[in-house]
Amino acid sequence: MTEKISLPHPLTVSRWKEEKVIKWLKRVNLEDCIPAFEIRHIDGPKLLELTEQKLFTYQDLKIKHRK
């Protein structure tokens, strides 16, 4: 079963710069995603638009198996 990762309120996230997204990735133990997010300059608005399907198109994204 996949653990759902929650975000703060969308209005808050929509104001995030790339650096805040990176801090959030670290806080939710998704450090392995940081390089792919940095390359794509994922900020708050882009993060809110990401879907699971979109993430699977990122061939350089190495997601570890999560319990």
Distance bins in CASP14 RR format, pairs under 12 A and 6 or more apart:
PFRMAT RR
TARGET T0000
AUTHOR 0000-0000-0000
RMODE 2
METHOD distances of the structure
MODEL  1
1 65 0 0 0 0 0 1 0 0 0 0 0
1 66 0 0 0 0 1 0 0 0 0 0 0
1 67 0 0 0 0 1 0 0 0 0 0 0
2 52 0 0 0 0 1 0 0 0 0 0 0
2 63 0 0 0 0 0 1 0 0 0 0 0
2 65 0 0 0 0 1 0 0 0 0 0 0
2 66 1 0 0 1 0 0 0 0 0 0 0
2 67 0 0 0 0 1 0 0 0 0 0 0
3 28 0 0 0 0 1 0 0 0 0 0 0
3 29 0 0 0 0 1 0 0 0 0 0 0
3 30 0 0 0 0 0 1 0 0 0 0 0
3 65 0 0 0 0 0 1 0 0 0 0 0
3 66 1 0 1 0 0 0 0 0 0 0 0
3 67 1 0 0 1 0 0 0 0 0 0 0
4 28 0 0 0 0 0 1 0 0 0 0 0
4 52 0 0 0 0 0 1 0 0 0 0 0
4 66 0 0 0 0 0 1 0 0 0 0 0
5 24 0 0 0 0 1 0 0 0 0 0 0
5 25 0 0 0 0 1 0 0 0 0 0 0
5 27 0 0 0 0 1 0 0 0 0 0 0
5 28 1 0 1 0 0 0 0 0 0 0 0
5 29 0 0 0 0 1 0 0 0 0 0 0
5 30 1 0 0 1 0 0 0 0 0 0 0
5 33 0 0 0 0 0 1 0 0 0 0 0
5 47 0 0 0 0 0 1 0 0 0 0 0
5 50 0 0 0 0 0 1 0 0 0 0 0
5 52 0 0 0 0 0 1 0 0 0 0 0
5 55 0 0 0 0 0 1 0 0 0 0 0
5 63 0 0 0 0 0 1 0 0 0 0 0
5 66 0 0 0 0 1 0 0 0 0 0 0
6 13 0 0 0 0 0 1 0 0 0 0 0
6 24 0 0 0 0 0 1 0 0 0 0 0
6 27 0 0 0 0 0 1 0 0 0 0 0
6 28 0 0 0 0 1 0 0 0 0 0 0
7 13 1 0 1 0 0 0 0 0 0 0 0
7 14 0 0 0 0 0 1 0 0 0 0 0
7 16 0 0 0 0 1 0 0 0 0 0 0
7 20 0 0 0 0 0 1 0 0 0 0 0
7 21 0 0 0 0 0 1 0 0 0 0 0
7 24 1 0 0 1 0 0 0 0 0 0 0
7 25 0 0 0 0 0 1 0 0 0 0 0
7 27 0 0 0 0 0 1 0 0 0 0 0
7 28 0 0 0 0 1 0 0 0 0 0 0
7 30 0 0 0 0 0 1 0 0 0 0 0
7 44 0 0 0 0 1 0 0 0 0 0 0
7 47 1 0 0 1 0 0 0 0 0 0 0
7 48 1 0 0 1 0 0 0 0 0 0 0
7 50 0 0 0 0 0 1 0 0 0 0 0
8 14 0 0 0 0 0 1 0 0 0 0 0
8 15 0 0 0 0 0 1 0 0 0 0 0
8 16 0 0 0 0 1 0 0 0 0 0 0
8 20 0 0 0 0 0 1 0 0 0 0 0
8 21 0 0 0 0 0 1 0 0 0 0 0
8 23 0 0 0 0 0 1 0 0 0 0 0
8 24 0 0 0 0 1 0 0 0 0 0 0
8 27 0 0 0 0 0 1 0 0 0 0 0
8 28 0 0 0 0 0 1 0 0 0 0 0
8 44 0 0 0 0 0 1 0 0 0 0 0
8 47 0 0 0 0 0 1 0 0 0 0 0
8 48 0 0 0 0 0 1 0 0 0 0 0
9 15 0 0 0 0 0 1 0 0 0 0 0
9 16 0 0 0 0 0 1 0 0 0 0 0
9 44 0 0 0 0 0 1 0 0 0 0 0
9 48 0 0 0 0 0 1 0 0 0 0 0
10 16 0 0 0 0 0 1 0 0 0 0 0
10 44 0 0 0 0 1 0 0 0 0 0 0
10 45 0 0 0 0 1 0 0 0 0 0 0
10 47 0 0 0 0 1 0 0 0 0 0 0
10 48 1 0 1 0 0 0 0 0 0 0 0
10 49 0 0 0 0 0 1 0 0 0 0 0
11 44 0 0 0 0 0 1 0 0 0 0 0
11 45 0 0 0 0 0 1 0 0 0 0 0
11 48 0 0 0 0 1 0 0 0 0 0 0
12 20 0 0 0 0 1 0 0 0 0 0 0
12 24 0 0 0 0 0 1 0 0 0 0 0
12 44 0 0 0 0 1 0 0 0 0 0 0
12 45 0 0 0 0 0 1 0 0 0 0 0
12 47 0 0 0 0 0 1 0 0 0 0 0
12 48 0 0 0 0 0 1 0 0 0 0 0
13 20 0 0 0 0 1 0 0 0 0 0 0
13 21 0 0 0 0 1 0 0 0 0 0 0
13 24 0 0 0 0 1 0 0 0 0 0 0
13 42 0 0 0 0 0 1 0 0 0 0 0
13 43 0 0 0 0 1 0 0 0 0 0 0
13 44 1 0 1 0 0 0 0 0 0 0 0
13 45 0 0 0 0 1 0 0 0 0 0 0
13 46 0 0 0 0 0 1 0 0 0 0 0
13 47 1 0 0 1 0 0 0 0 0 0 0
13 48 1 0 1 0 0 0 0 0 0 0 0
13 49 0 0 0 0 0 1 0 0 0 0 0
13 50 0 0 0 0 0 1 0 0 0 0 0
14 20 0 0 0 0 0 1 0 0 0 0 0
14 21 0 0 0 0 0 1 0 0 0 0 0
14 43 0 0 0 0 1 0 0 0 0 0 0
14 44 1 0 0 1 0 0 0 0 0 0 0
14 45 1 0 1 0 0 0 0 0 0 0 0
14 46 0 0 0 0 0 1 0 0 0 0 0
14 47 0 0 0 0 1 0 0 0 0 0 0
14 48 1 0 0 1 0 0 0 0 0 0 0
14 49 0 0 0 0 0 1 0 0 0 0 0
15 21 0 0 0 0 0 1 0 0 0 0 0
15 43 0 0 0 0 1 0 0 0 0 0 0
15 44 1 0 0 1 0 0 0 0 0 0 0
15 45 0 0 0 0 1 0 0 0 0 0 0
15 47 0 0 0 0 0 1 0 0 0 0 0
15 48 0 0 0 0 0 1 0 0 0 0 0
16 22 0 0 0 0 1 0 0 0 0 0 0
16 23 0 0 0 0 1 0 0 0 0 0 0
16 24 1 0 0 1 0 0 0 0 0 0 0
16 25 0 0 0 0 0 1 0 0 0 0 0
16 37 0 0 0 0 0 1 0 0 0 0 0
16 42 0 0 0 0 1 0 0 0 0 0 0
16 43 1 0 1 0 0 0 0 0 0 0 0
16 44 1 1 0 0 0 0 0 0 0 0 0
16 45 0 0 0 0 1 0 0 0 0 0 0
16 46 0 0 0 0 1 0 0 0 0 0 0
16 47 1 0 0 1 0 0 0 0 0 0 0
16 48 0 0 0 0 1 0 0 0 0 0 0
17 23 0 0 0 0 0 1 0 0 0 0 0
17 24 0 0 0 0 0 1 0 0 0 0 0
17 41 0 0 0 0 1 0 0 0 0 0 0
17 42 0 0 0 0 0 1 0 0 0 0 0
17 43 1 0 1 0 0 0 0 0 0 0 0
17 44 1 0 0 1 0 0 0 0 0 0 0
17 45 0 0 0 0 0 1 0 0 0 0 0
17 46 0 0 0 0 0 1 0 0 0 0 0
17 47 0 0 0 0 0 1 0 0 0 0 0
18 24 0 0 0 0 0 1 0 0 0 0 0
18 25 0 0 0 0 0 1 0 0 0 0 0
18 34 0 0 0 0 0 1 0 0 0 0 0
18 37 1 0 0 1 0 0 0 0 0 0 0
18 38 1 0 0 1 0 0 0 0 0 0 0
18 39 0 0 0 0 0 1 0 0 0 0 0
18 40 0 0 0 0 1 0 0 0 0 0 0
18 41 1 0 1 0 0 0 0 0 0 0 0
18 42 1 0 0 1 0 0 0 0 0 0 0
18 43 1 0 1 0 0 0 0 0 0 0 0
18 44 0 0 0 0 1 0 0 0 0 0 0
18 45 0 0 0 0 0 1 0 0 0 0 0
18 46 0 0 0 0 1 0 0 0 0 0 0
18 47 0 0 0 0 1 0 0 0 0 0 0
19 25 0 0 0 0 0 1 0 0 0 0 0
19 26 0 0 0 0 0 1 0 0 0 0 0
19 34 0 0 0 0 0 1 0 0 0 0 0
19 37 0 0 0 0 0 1 0 0 0 0 0
19 38 0 0 0 0 1 0 0 0 0 0 0
19 41 0 0 0 0 0 1 0 0 0 0 0
19 42 0 0 0 0 0 1 0 0 0 0 0
19 43 0 0 0 0 1 0 0 0 0 0 0
19 44 0 0 0 0 0 1 0 0 0 0 0
20 26 0 0 0 0 0 1 0 0 0 0 0
20 27 0 0 0 0 0 1 0 0 0 0 0
20 37 0 0 0 0 0 1 0 0 0 0 0
20 42 0 0 0 0 0 1 0 0 0 0 0
20 43 1 0 0 1 0 0 0 0 0 0 0
20 44 1 0 0 1 0 0 0 0 0 0 0
20 45 0 0 0 0 0 1 0 0 0 0 0
20 47 0 0 0 0 1 0 0 0 0 0 0
21 27 0 0 0 0 0 1 0 0 0 0 0
21 28 0 0 0 0 0 1 0 0 0 0 0
21 30 0 0 0 0 0 1 0 0 0 0 0
21 33 0 0 0 0 1 0 0 0 0 0 0
21 34 0 0 0 0 1 0 0 0 0 0 0
21 36 0 0 0 0 0 1 0 0 0 0 0
21 37 1 0 0 1 0 0 0 0 0 0 0
21 38 0 0 0 0 1 0 0 0 0 0 0
21 40 0 0 0 0 0 1 0 0 0 0 0
21 41 0 0 0 0 1 0 0 0 0 0 0
21 42 1 0 1 0 0 0 0 0 0 0 0
21 43 1 0 0 1 0 0 0 0 0 0 0
21 44 1 0 1 0 0 0 0 0 0 0 0
21 45 0 0 0 0 0 1 0 0 0 0 0
21 46 0 0 0 0 1 0 0 0 0 0 0
21 47 1 0 1 0 0 0 0 0 0 0 0
21 48 0 0 0 0 0 1 0 0 0 0 0
21 50 0 0 0 0 0 1 0 0 0 0 0
22 28 0 0 0 0 0 1 0 0 0 0 0
22 30 0 0 0 0 1 0 0 0 0 0 0
22 31 0 0 0 0 1 0 0 0 0 0 0
22 33 0 0 0 0 1 0 0 0 0 0 0
22 34 1 0 1 0 0 0 0 0 0 0 0
22 35 0 0 0 0 0 1 0 0 0 0 0
22 36 0 0 0 0 0 1 0 0 0 0 0
22 37 1 0 0 1 0 0 0 0 0 0 0
22 38 1 0 0 1 0 0 0 0 0 0 0
22 41 0 0 0 0 0 1 0 0 0 0 0
22 42 0 0 0 0 1 0 0 0 0 0 0
22 43 0 0 0 0 0 1 0 0 0 0 0
22 44 0 0 0 0 0 1 0 0 0 0 0
22 47 0 0 0 0 0 1 0 0 0 0 0
23 30 0 0 0 0 0 1 0 0 0 0 0
23 31 0 0 0 0 0 1 0 0 0 0 0
23 34 0 0 0 0 0 1 0 0 0 0 0
23 37 0 0 0 0 0 1 0 0 0 0 0
23 44 0 0 0 0 0 1 0 0 0 0 0
24 30 0 0 0 0 1 0 0 0 0 0 0
24 31 0 0 0 0 0 1 0 0 0 0 0
24 33 0 0 0 0 0 1 0 0 0 0 0
24 34 0 0 0 0 0 1 0 0 0 0 0
24 37 0 0 0 0 1 0 0 0 0 0 0
24 42 0 0 0 0 0 1 0 0 0 0 0
24 43 0 0 0 0 0 1 0 0 0 0 0
24 44 0 0 0 0 1 0 0 0 0 0 0
24 47 0 0 0 0 1 0 0 0 0 0 0
25 31 1 0 0 1 0 0 0 0 0 0 0
25 32 0 0 0 0 1 0 0 0 0 0 0
25 33 1 0 1 0 0 0 0 0 0 0 0
25 34 1 0 1 0 0 0 0 0 0 0 0
25 35 0 0 0 0 0 1 0 0 0 0 0
25 36 0 0 0 0 1 0 0 0 0 0 0
25 37 1 0 0 1 0 0 0 0 0 0 0
25 38 0 0 0 0 1 0 0 0 0 0 0
25 42 0 0 0 0 1 0 0 0 0 0 0
25 44 0 0 0 0 0 1 0 0 0 0 0
25 47 0 0 0 0 1 0 0 0 0 0 0
25 50 0 0 0 0 0 1 0 0 0 0 0
25 61 0 0 0 0 0 1 0 0 0 0 0
25 63 0 0 0 0 0 1 0 0 0 0 0
26 32 0 0 0 0 0 1 0 0 0 0 0
26 33 0 0 0 0 1 0 0 0 0 0 0
26 34 1 0 0 1 0 0 0 0 0 0 0
26 37 0 0 0 0 0 1 0 0 0 0 0
27 34 0 0 0 0 0 1 0 0 0 0 0
28 34 0 0 0 0 0 1 0 0 0 0 0
28 47 0 0 0 0 0 1 0 0 0 0 0
28 66 0 0 0 0 0 1 0 0 0 0 0
29 63 0 0 0 0 0 1 0 0 0 0 0
29 64 0 0 0 0 1 0 0 0 0 0 0
29 66 0 0 0 0 1 0 0 0 0 0 0
29 67 0 0 0 0 0 1 0 0 0 0 0
30 36 0 0 0 0 0 1 0 0 0 0 0
30 37 0 0 0 0 1 0 0 0 0 0 0
30 42 0 0 0 0 0 1 0 0 0 0 0
30 47 0 0 0 0 0 1 0 0 0 0 0
30 55 0 0 0 0 0 1 0 0 0 0 0
30 61 0 0 0 0 0 1 0 0 0 0 0
30 62 0 0 0 0 0 1 0 0 0 0 0
30 63 0 0 0 0 1 0 0 0 0 0 0
30 64 0 0 0 0 1 0 0 0 0 0 0
30 66 0 0 0 0 1 0 0 0 0 0 0
31 37 0 0 0 0 0 1 0 0 0 0 0
31 38 0 0 0 0 0 1 0 0 0 0 0
31 62 0 0 0 0 0 1 0 0 0 0 0
31 63 0 0 0 0 0 1 0 0 0 0 0
31 64 0 0 0 0 1 0 0 0 0 0 0
32 58 0 0 0 0 0 1 0 0 0 0 0
32 60 0 0 0 0 0 1 0 0 0 0 0
32 61 0 0 0 0 1 0 0 0 0 0 0
32 62 1 0 1 0 0 0 0 0 0 0 0
32 63 1 0 0 1 0 0 0 0 0 0 0
32 64 1 0 1 0 0 0 0 0 0 0 0
32 65 0 0 0 0 0 1 0 0 0 0 0
32 66 0 0 0 0 0 1 0 0 0 0 0
33 39 0 0 0 0 0 1 0 0 0 0 0
33 40 0 0 0 0 0 1 0 0 0 0 0
33 42 0 0 0 0 1 0 0 0 0 0 0
33 47 0 0 0 0 0 1 0 0 0 0 0
33 50 0 0 0 0 0 1 0 0 0 0 0
33 55 0 0 0 0 1 0 0 0 0 0 0
33 58 0 0 0 0 1 0 0 0 0 0 0
33 60 0 0 0 0 0 1 0 0 0 0 0
33 61 1 0 0 1 0 0 0 0 0 0 0
33 62 0 0 0 0 1 0 0 0 0 0 0
33 63 1 0 0 1 0 0 0 0 0 0 0
33 64 0 0 0 0 1 0 0 0 0 0 0
33 66 0 0 0 0 0 1 0 0 0 0 0
34 40 0 0 0 0 0 1 0 0 0 0 0
34 42 0 0 0 0 1 0 0 0 0 0 0
34 60 0 0 0 0 0 1 0 0 0 0 0
34 61 0 0 0 0 0 1 0 0 0 0 0
34 62 0 0 0 0 0 1 0 0 0 0 0
34 63 0 0 0 0 0 1 0 0 0 0 0
35 42 0 0 0 0 0 1 0 0 0 0 0
35 58 0 0 0 0 0 1 0 0 0 0 0
35 60 1 0 0 1 0 0 0 0 0 0 0
35 61 0 0 0 0 1 0 0 0 0 0 0
35 62 0 0 0 0 1 0 0 0 0 0 0
35 63 0 0 0 0 0 1 0 0 0 0 0
36 42 0 0 0 0 1 0 0 0 0 0 0
36 50 0 0 0 0 0 1 0 0 0 0 0
36 54 0 0 0 0 0 1 0 0 0 0 0
36 55 0 0 0 0 1 0 0 0 0 0 0
36 56 0 0 0 0 0 1 0 0 0 0 0
36 57 0 0 0 0 0 1 0 0 0 0 0
36 58 1 0 1 0 0 0 0 0 0 0 0
36 59 0 0 0 0 1 0 0 0 0 0 0
36 60 1 0 1 0 0 0 0 0 0 0 0
36 61 1 0 1 0 0 0 0 0 0 0 0
36 62 1 0 0 1 0 0 0 0 0 0 0
36 63 0 0 0 0 1 0 0 0 0 0 0
37 43 0 0 0 0 1 0 0 0 0 0 0
37 44 0 0 0 0 0 1 0 0 0 0 0
37 46 0 0 0 0 1 0 0 0 0 0 0
37 47 0 0 0 0 1 0 0 0 0 0 0
37 50 0 0 0 0 1 0 0 0 0 0 0
37 55 0 0 0 0 0 1 0 0 0 0 0
37 58 0 0 0 0 1 0 0 0 0 0 0
37 60 0 0 0 0 0 1 0 0 0 0 0
37 61 0 0 0 0 1 0 0 0 0 0 0
37 63 0 0 0 0 0 1 0 0 0 0 0
38 58 0 0 0 0 0 1 0 0 0 0 0
38 60 0 0 0 0 0 1 0 0 0 0 0
38 61 0 0 0 0 0 1 0 0 0 0 0
39 58 0 0 0 0 1 0 0 0 0 0 0
39 59 0 0 0 0 0 1 0 0 0 0 0
39 60 1 0 0 1 0 0 0 0 0 0 0
39 61 0 0 0 0 1 0 0 0 0 0 0
40 46 1 0 0 1 0 0 0 0 0 0 0
40 47 0 0 0 0 0 1 0 0 0 0 0
40 49 0 0 0 0 0 1 0 0 0 0 0
40 50 0 0 0 0 1 0 0 0 0 0 0
40 54 0 0 0 0 0 1 0 0 0 0 0
40 55 0 0 0 0 0 1 0 0 0 0 0
40 57 0 0 0 0 0 1 0 0 0 0 0
40 58 1 0 0 1 0 0 0 0 0 0 0
40 60 0 0 0 0 1 0 0 0 0 0 0
40 61 0 0 0 0 1 0 0 0 0 0 0
41 47 0 0 0 0 0 1 0 0 0 0 0
42 48 0 0 0 0 0 1 0 0 0 0 0
42 49 0 0 0 0 1 0 0 0 0 0 0
42 50 1 0 0 1 0 0 0 0 0 0 0
42 54 0 0 0 0 0 1 0 0 0 0 0
42 55 0 0 0 0 0 1 0 0 0 0 0
42 58 0 0 0 0 0 1 0 0 0 0 0
42 61 0 0 0 0 0 1 0 0 0 0 0
43 49 0 0 0 0 0 1 0 0 0 0 0
43 50 0 0 0 0 0 1 0 0 0 0 0
44 50 0 0 0 0 1 0 0 0 0 0 0
46 54 0 0 0 0 1 0 0 0 0 0 0
46 55 0 0 0 0 0 1 0 0 0 0 0
47 54 0 0 0 0 0 1 0 0 0 0 0
47 55 0 0 0 0 0 1 0 0 0 0 0
48 54 0 0 0 0 0 1 0 0 0 0 0
49 55 0 0 0 0 0 1 0 0 0 0 0
50 56 0 0 0 0 0 1 0 0 0 0 0
50 57 0 0 0 0 0 1 0 0 0 0 0
50 58 0 0 0 0 1 0 0 0 0 0 0
50 61 0 0 0 0 0 1 0 0 0 0 0
51 57 0 0 0 0 1 0 0 0 0 0 0
51 58 0 0 0 0 0 1 0 0 0 0 0
52 58 0 0 0 0 0 1 0 0 0 0 0
52 61 0 0 0 0 0 1 0 0 0 0 0
52 63 0 0 0 0 0 1 0 0 0 0 0
54 61 0 0 0 0 0 1 0 0 0 0 0
55 61 1 0 0 1 0 0 0 0 0 0 0
55 62 0 0 0 0 0 1 0 0 0 0 0
55 63 1 0 0 1 0 0 0 0 0 0 0
56 63 0 0 0 0 1 0 0 0 0 0 0
END
